[in-house]
Amino acid sequence: MMETLTLDERERIVDSALKIQSVRNSLELVGETKIPCFREIAACLKSVDHNLRAALGYMRRLKPDLASERRSNMVSSGTEPAGNSAQREKTEAGEDTSFPAEKTD
């Protein structure tokens, strides 16, 4: 059985997934004809992105979303940043708002 991720570890994985998405977007802007092995690189990045998301999803099923718990504490203490109420409502409705939707090719 896999160990439970800490909030810090989850944040690192989310940060890494966002960086991978940024690299994927940048490569697409440069174009396939200018980058050797473009398709292989794109496939590898897509796989990494998918696996990072799967790790977060797997851990989310094992343990309640720590970010939601932290947001609840911020709301109850009155320290929630402005504009976060819509995001909180999506999370409470069960939508995954950890980071942008995965790009499909």
N, C-alpha and C positions, 0 to 999 in steps of 0.2 A: 504494500500500500504506500502511496506517495505521501510525503510529509505535507503539512498545511503551510501555505505561504504566509509570511508576515505581511503587514500592510506595506512596509518598506520594499519587500521583494516584489509584491504586486505592482507597486508604482514603478519599479525598475523595469519590469517586463512590459508594462504599458508604454513607458518611455522608449524602450527598445523597439517595440512594434511600430510606434509612430515614426521613429527614425528609418526603419525598413520601408515604410510607406513613402517617406520622403525620397529615399533613394530610388524606389521604383518609379515614382513620378518624374524624377530628374532624368533617369535613363530614357524614359519614353519621350521626353522633350528633345533629347539629343538624337535619338533615332537608331533604328536597327542597323542601318547601313554603315554607321560610323563607329560602331562598337563591336569588336570581335567577340564571337560567342554570345551575342546578345540574348538569343532565345534561352540558352542554358542559364545565363545569369538571371534573367527574368523568372525562369522556372524555380531556381533556387531561392530567390527572394520571396516569391509567392509561397513556397513551402515553409520558409522560416516564419513569415507572417501568419500563415494558417496555424502552425504549431504553437506559436506564442499565444494566439487567441484561444487555441484549444486548452492550453495549460491554464489560462485564466478561467475559462468556462468550466473546466474540470474542477478547479479549486472552488469556484463559486458554488457548485453543486454540493461540495463537501462541507463548506463553511459559509455562513451568511456573509453577504457583501459587507466588508469592513468599511468601505467608503460610504455606504448608506448609513451605517451606524454612526460614522463620524459626522455626516451631514445632519442626522437627527440631533446629535449633541449640539451642533452649531445652531440649528433652528431653535431648539429649546432654550439655548443660552442667549439668543438674539445676535449671534455673531456670523450669521450666514451672509456671504458676499452678495451684493446686489445682482440680480439677474439669475440667480441660481434656483429660483422657485420652479421655473418651467422644467429645468433639468431634473430637479428632485421629483416632480410629478411624474415624469417619464420613468424614472427609476422605480418609484413606488408602484407604477402600473406594470412593472415587470419588463420594461424595455431595457436592453443592454446599451448603456450610454458610456461605456468605459472609454471608447475612442471611436473615430469615424468608421463607417461600414467598410468591410473589406472590398477592395476593388475586384471586379470579375473581368476576366479577359475573354 
